[in-house]
Amino acid sequence: MTPLAPPAPPAPPPLLAVEGLVKHFPGERPWFGLGRARRVVRAVDGVSFAVAPGETLGLVGESGCGKSTVGRAILRLIEPDAGRVTLDGTDVLALGARELRMLRRRMQIVFQDPYGSLNPRMTVRQMLAEPLVIHRLAPGGSPDVARRVAALLEEVGLDLAFANAYPHELSGGQRQRVGIARALSVEPHVVVLDEPVSALDVSVQAQVLNLLAELQQKRRLTYLFIAHDLAVVKHIADHVAVMYLGKIVEYGPAAALYSDPRHPYTKSLLSAVPVPDPRAQRQRIVLQGDVPSPAAPPPGCPFHPRCPHPKRSDRCSTEAPPLSEVTPGRLAACHYADDPM
């Protein structure tokens, strides 16, 4: 009699969970603010996902789809209108100012623009020492602060000589390393990476991505990696969520999503990723029209005005498809996710 295989260990509970996140911005009032308000901008419209400890979720999509707003709303840099965000079981949106400041140690962000996110009047030493003092990890002016600053610089690959430099004296890659060191200074568990390499040269991008991967392994960090470059996300993400017009339209393990995309939008994005092989034959899917305004999203499926799927029908323009499971662990918001294009 063949012995039964032991049951698979249960999956670890998510460290970061987002349920039904909504953020709408009020429309502008014409005529110097005295006119009738325009329709609200639905920047984020019911986004849900979860990230396990030590893993990376890549959040991708075109510019303006709402992915950066998701990252900022999770950290409450902007206040969401509805939804639920939990960090290791703690309801982030229910915290008061004092509790939220204490939680900031566990959730940090690295911004897209490494120059605009650094204070031009402060040296690197001052920028790295400030969060240590604010969160009382070391008393100001103590030798412990100097030791921690030196260790942070070494950890991100910068020499101690950079401690006395100002942001304008650094290159783009060096500034981003300082931004990463500042985020790590308070020993966070979750780091939101808001397009951290999009403003850098390609060679520097690779260095920063390798650094992020090393830091994740060393510190057991959990990343929410926001980007529009799917080639970059492929090398760092464990799971990928694709956003379009404020909604997630596809979600799944990175390897499965890249090899077998189920949503037409994901397929079109992947068809635009350059392949480093001049002999490779690929069919480029060119979407027609422009991205609809989030202030006036189309009825039904938000992607239907640009959808190249051959089975597109009136159902797509009248009935919004739910984000449902296509295969185990794979979700797609498309009426024809099971049908190949």
C-alpha positions in Angstrom: 0.0 0.0 0.0 1.4 3.4 -1.1 1.8 5.7 1.9 -0.1 8.9 1.6 1.9 12.1 1.0 2.0 14.5 3.9 -0.4 17.4 3.5 1.1 20.6 2.1 1.9 23.2 4.8 -0.7 26.0 4.9 0.1 29.3 3.2 1.3 32.0 5.6 -1.3 34.6 6.4 -0.8 37.9 4.4 1.2 40.6 6.1 -0.5 43.3 4.1 -4.1 43.0 3.0 -6.2 45.5 1.1 -9.9 45.1 0.6 -12.2 47.3 -1.5 -9.9 50.3 -1.4 -11.6 53.4 -2.9 -10.2 56.9 -3.5 -12.2 59.5 -5.5 -11.0 63.0 -6.0 -13.6 65.8 -6.3 -13.9 67.5 -9.7 -12.6 71.0 -10.1 -15.0 74.0 -10.0 -14.8 76.3 -13.0 -15.2 80.0 -12.8 -12.7 80.6 -10.0 -14.2 77.9 -7.9 -17.7 79.3 -8.0 -19.2 77.1 -10.7 -20.7 73.7 -10.5 -18.4 70.9 -9.5 -17.4 68.6 -12.3 -17.7 64.8 -11.9 -15.4 63.1 -9.4 -12.2 61.3 -10.6 -12.4 57.6 -9.7 -8.7 57.2 -9.2 -9.0 53.9 -7.2 -12.3 52.1 -7.5 -12.4 48.9 -5.3 -8.9 47.5 -5.3 -8.2 44.3 -3.3 -5.0 42.2 -2.9 -2.8 40.6 -0.3 1.0 40.3 0.1 2.6 37.5 2.1 5.6 38.1 4.4 8.9 38.4 2.5 7.2 38.5 -1.0 6.9 41.2 -3.7 3.7 42.2 -5.3 4.1 44.0 -8.6 1.4 46.6 -9.3 1.6 47.5 -13.0 -0.4 49.6 -15.5 -0.3 52.6 -17.7 0.3 56.1 -16.3 -2.8 57.4 -14.7 -4.4 54.0 -13.9 -4.2 54.8 -10.1 -1.4 52.5 -9.0 0.6 55.3 -7.2 -2.6 56.5 -5.5 -3.1 52.9 -4.2 0.4 53.0 -2.6 -0.1 56.4 -1.0 -3.6 55.5 0.3 -2.3 52.3 1.9 0.2 54.4 3.9 -2.4 57.1 4.5 -0.3 59.8 2.8 -3.7 60.4 1.3 -6.9 59.3 3.1 -8.9 56.7 1.2 -12.7 57.1 0.9 -13.6 53.5 1.7 -12.0 50.1 2.1 -9.9 48.3 4.6 -6.1 48.0 5.0 -4.6 45.7 7.5 -1.0 45.2 8.4 -0.4 42.0 10.3 -4.0 42.1 11.6 -3.9 45.9 12.5 -6.6 48.0 10.8 -4.4 50.9 9.4 -7.4 53.1 8.5 -8.8 53.0 12.0 -5.7 54.3 13.8 -5.5 57.8 15.3 -2.6 60.1 14.8 -0.5 58.8 17.6 -1.0 55.1 16.7 -0.4 55.9 13.0 2.9 57.5 13.8 4.0 54.4 15.7 2.9 52.3 12.8 5.0 54.4 10.3 8.0 52.4 11.5 6.6 49.3 10.0 5.5 50.8 6.7 7.7 53.0 4.6 7.9 54.3 1.0 10.6 55.0 -1.6 9.4 57.7 -4.1 9.8 57.8 -7.8 11.8 61.1 -8.0 14.9 60.6 -5.9 15.7 64.4 -6.1 12.3 65.7 -5.3 11.9 63.4 -2.3 15.1 64.6 -0.6 15.4 67.8 1.4 17.9 70.0 -0.5 18.9 71.8 2.7 19.9 68.7 4.6 23.0 66.5 4.2 22.7 62.8 3.8 23.8 62.4 7.4 21.0 64.6 8.6 18.3 62.9 6.5 19.3 59.5 7.8 19.6 60.6 11.4 16.2 62.5 11.5 13.9 59.4 11.4 16.1 57.7 14.0 15.6 60.6 16.4 11.9 61.0 15.6 11.1 57.4 16.3 13.5 57.3 19.3 15.7 54.6 17.9 18.7 56.6 19.1 19.2 59.9 21.0 20.1 62.8 18.8 23.8 63.5 18.6 24.8 60.2 20.2 27.5 57.9 18.8 24.8 55.4 18.1 23.3 57.7 15.5 26.6 58.0 13.7 27.1 54.3 13.8 23.6 53.6 12.4 24.1 56.2 9.6 27.4 54.6 8.6 25.8 51.1 8.6 22.9 52.3 6.5 25.2 53.9 3.9 27.3 50.7 3.7 24.2 48.6 3.4 23.0 50.5 0.3 26.5 50.6 -1.3 27.5 54.1 -0.5 30.8 55.2 1.1 30.8 57.1 4.4 32.2 60.1 2.5 28.7 60.7 1.1 27.3 61.4 4.6 28.3 65.1 4.3 26.9 65.6 0.7 23.8 67.4 -0.3 21.3 65.9 -2.8 22.5 68.2 -5.6 26.0 66.7 -5.3 24.8 63.2 -5.9 23.8 61.3 -9.1 20.3 59.9 -9.6 21.3 56.4 -8.6 23.1 57.7 -5.5 20.1 59.8 -4.5 17.8 56.8 -4.8 20.2 54.7 -2.6 19.9 57.5 0.0 16.1 57.3 -0.3 16.2 53.5 0.2 18.5 54.0 3.2 16.1 56.5 4.7 13.2 54.1 4.3 15.2 51.3 6.0 16.5 53.5 8.9 13.4 52.7 11.0 13.5 49.0 10.3 10.2 48.6 8.4 8.4 45.4 7.5 6.6 46.7 4.4 8.1 49.0 1.8 6.1 50.6 -1.0 8.4 51.2 -4.0 6.7 53.8 -6.1 8.4 53.4 -9.5 11.8 53.5 -7.8 13.9 52.9 -11.0 11.9 54.7 -13.7 13.9 57.9 -13.4 17.3 56.1 -13.6 19.5 55.0 -16.5 19.1 51.3 -17.5 22.5 50.3 -16.1 21.7 52.0 -12.8 18.3 50.4 -12.8 19.8 47.0 -12.7 22.1 47.9 -9.8 19.2 49.3 -7.7 17.0 46.3 -8.5 19.8 43.9 -7.4 20.2 46.0 -4.2 16.5 45.8 -3.5 16.5 42.0 -3.9 19.5 41.7 -1.6 17.9 43.9 1.1 14.7 41.9 0.8 16.5 38.6 1.4 18.6 40.1 4.2 15.9 41.9 6.1 12.9 39.7 5.1 11.1 42.7 3.7 7.7 42.7 2.0 7.5 44.9 -1.1 4.7 46.6 -3.0 6.5 47.3 -6.3 4.7 49.9 -8.4 5.8 50.2 -12.0 4.7 50.6 -15.6 7.7 48.6 -17.0 6.7 45.0 -17.1 10.2 43.9 -17.9 11.4 45.3 -14.6 8.6 43.8 -12.6 9.3 40.3 -14.1 12.6 40.1 -12.4 11.5 41.1 -8.9 7.9 40.2 -8.3 6.4 37.0 -6.9 2.9 38.0 -7.9 1.6 40.7 -10.3 -1.6 42.7 -10.2 -2.5 44.6 -13.4 -4.5 47.8 -13.0 -6.6 49.6 -15.6 -8.7 52.7 -14.9 -8.6 52.4 -11.1 -9.4 48.6 -11.0 -7.4 45.4 -10.9 -8.1 43.5 -14.1 -5.7 40.6 -13.7 -3.8 39.0 -10.8 -1.7 35.9 -10.4 1.8 34.5 -9.9 4.4 36.4 -12.0 5.6 33.3 -13.9 2.1 32.2 -14.9 0.9 35.7 -15.7 3.8 36.4 -18.0 3.6 33.1 -19.8 -0.2 32.9 -20.2 -2.0 36.3 -19.7 -5.7 36.0 -19.5 -6.9 39.6 -19.9 -6.6 41.4 -23.3 -5.1 44.4 -21.6 -2.3 42.3 -20.0 -1.6 40.7 -23.4 -1.3 44.0 -25.1 1.1 45.3 -22.4 3.3 42.2 -22.6 3.4 42.4 -26.4 5.1 45.8 -26.0 7.9 44.5 -23.8 11.2 44.4 -25.9 12.8 41.1 -26.4 16.7 41.0 -26.5 16.7 38.7 -29.5 16.5 40.2 -33.0 15.3 36.8 -34.4 12.3 36.6 -32.1 9.0 36.8 -33.9 6.3 38.6 -31.8 3.0 40.0 -32.7 2.5 43.5 -31.4 -1.0 44.2 -30.1 -1.7 48.0 -30.7 -4.6 49.3 -28.8 -6.9 51.7 -30.5 -8.1 55.0 -29.0 -7.1 56.6 -25.7 -7.5 55.6 -22.1 -11.0 56.9 -21.0 -11.1 59.5 -18.4 -11.4 58.2 -14.8 -14.0 61.0 -14.3 -16.2 59.4 -16.9 -15.5 55.7 -17.1 -17.3 53.8 -19.8 -20.2 51.5 -18.8 -19.7 47.8 -18.6 -16.1 46.6 -18.8 -13.8 49.6 -18.5 -11.5 48.2 -21.2 -14.2 47.4 -23.8 -13.7 50.6 -26.0 -10.1 49.5 -26.7 -10.4 45.8 -26.4 -9.0 43.8 -29.4 -10.6 40.5 -28.3 -12.4 38.9 -31.3 -15.3 37.8 -29.2 -16.1 41.3 -27.8 -19.8 41.7 -27.7 -22.6 43.9 -26.4 -22.3 42.2 -23.1 -18.9 43.9 -22.6 -20.4 47.3 -23.0 -23.2 46.8 -20.6 -22.1 44.3 -17.9 -19.0 44.9 -15.9 -17.0 41.6 -15.5 -16.1 40.7 -11.9 -12.5 39.8 -10.9 -13.0 36.1 -10.7 -10.8 33.0 -10.6 -9.9 31.6 -14.0 -7.5 28.9 -12.7 -6.3 28.3 -9.2 -4.5 31.4 -8.0 -5.3 33.3 -11.2 -7.9 36.1 -11.4 -9.1 38.1 -14.4 -11.9 40.6 -14.9 -12.9 39.6 -18.4 -16.0 37.8 -19.8 -13.8 35.8 -22.2 -10.8 35.1 -20.0 -11.1 31.4 -20.8 -11.0 32.0 -24.6 -7.7 32.6 -26.4 -7.3 35.7 -28.6 
